[in-house]
Amino acid sequence: MSKAMKFLLVFDFDHTIIDENSDTWIVKCAPEKKLPNELRNSYRPGHWTEYMGRVFAYLGDNGVKEDEMKRTMTTIPFTAGMVDLLGFIGKNKEFFDCIIISDSNTVFIDWILKAADFHKVFDEVFTNPAAYTNTGYLTVQNFHTHHCAKCPKNLCKREVLKEFLDKQLEQGVGYTQIVYIGDGGNDLCPITLLKKDDTAMPRQGYTLEKKISQLSQDLSPLECSVLVWSSGIEIMSYFKLLLKE
């Protein structure tokens, strides 16, 4: 395999790398492990990040501290086979550039990856910026503003991927193949960017897989190949195949 062969792996985070939604998992820190109804009912479609800001404010008001949140978050299970997969990618970094594009936040992803010692596997993480204030409250902001009508207000993953690829090209880095691994409805927009040599890997039984099959039924199938996965081991088998070619 020539040195010029390089693959870009793009991962979603919630329900892909981890087997849960990090944003809903944090509710375990709340009094009685639940949120008051008026807070729960305050979510408006497309405005998840603002909603999470209110959740974090509620936790802060109830005296939930950073160390407790961190302890809770690092108990989230990884998706089946994902630990093996990330270990494999880590050992083969010369062939793989690896990024995360996620609607979670920088604090959660950082805690989880560092606790499992996987932060070195990823070259960049694109997600909503979060930070603790000096009063000990966790705050979160929208990742960017964009003009895509299909995506939530705070994040169009297609735009993030396109900007990353453009920036890489400016530095002379092109990819033999892009592999996009995700599960959710907001992963559909970025995979429409993929070309015929690329691969979309939707998680079996999740929204993304359903949306992709809907596209084929509407006779506007994707340009890229589609490989469904249910465990990180299957993804790893595919990567091993890529390295053999």
RANOR-V23824 format. One record per backbone hydrogen bond with DSSP energy under -0.5 kcal/mol. CO is the residue of the C=O (numbers start at 0). NH is the residue of the N-H. Records with the same first field share a line. If there is no record, write none. Layout:
CO=NH + NH
//
This chain:
1=4
3=5
5=175 + 176
6=8 + 96
7=9 + 178
8=10 + 98
9=180
10=100
12=15 + 16 + 17
16=78
17=14
19=14 + 21
20=23 + 24
21=25
23=26
24=27
25=28
26=29
29=32
30=33
35=38 + 39
36=40
38=41
39=42
43=46
45=152
46=50
47=51
48=52
49=53
50=54
51=55
52=56
53=57
54=58
55=59
56=60
57=61
58=63
59=62
62=64
64=68
65=69
66=70
67=71
68=72
69=73
71=74
72=75
76=18
78=81
79=231
80=84
81=85
82=86
83=87
84=88
85=89
86=90
87=91
88=91
89=92
91=94 + 95
94=6
96=8
97=122 + 123
98=10
99=125
103=127
104=108
105=109
106=110
107=111
108=112
109=113
110=114
111=115
112=117 + 118
113=116
117=120 + 121
118=121
123=99
124=126
125=101
127=105
128=140
130=138
132=135
136=132
138=130
146=148
147=150
151=154
153=142 + 143
154=156
155=159
156=160
157=161
158=162
159=163
160=164
161=165
162=166
163=167
164=168
165=169
166=170
167=170 + 172
168=171
171=173
176=7
177=198
178=9 + 180
179=181 + 200
180=11
181=202
182=207
183=186
184=187
186=190
187=191
188=191
189=192
190=193
194=197
197=224
198=179
199=201 + 226
200=181
201=228
202=205 + 208
205=209
206=210
207=211
208=212
209=213
210=214
211=215
212=216
213=217
214=219
215=218
224=199
228=203
230=233 + 234
231=235
232=236
233=237
234=238
235=239
236=240
237=241
238=242
239=243
240=244
//
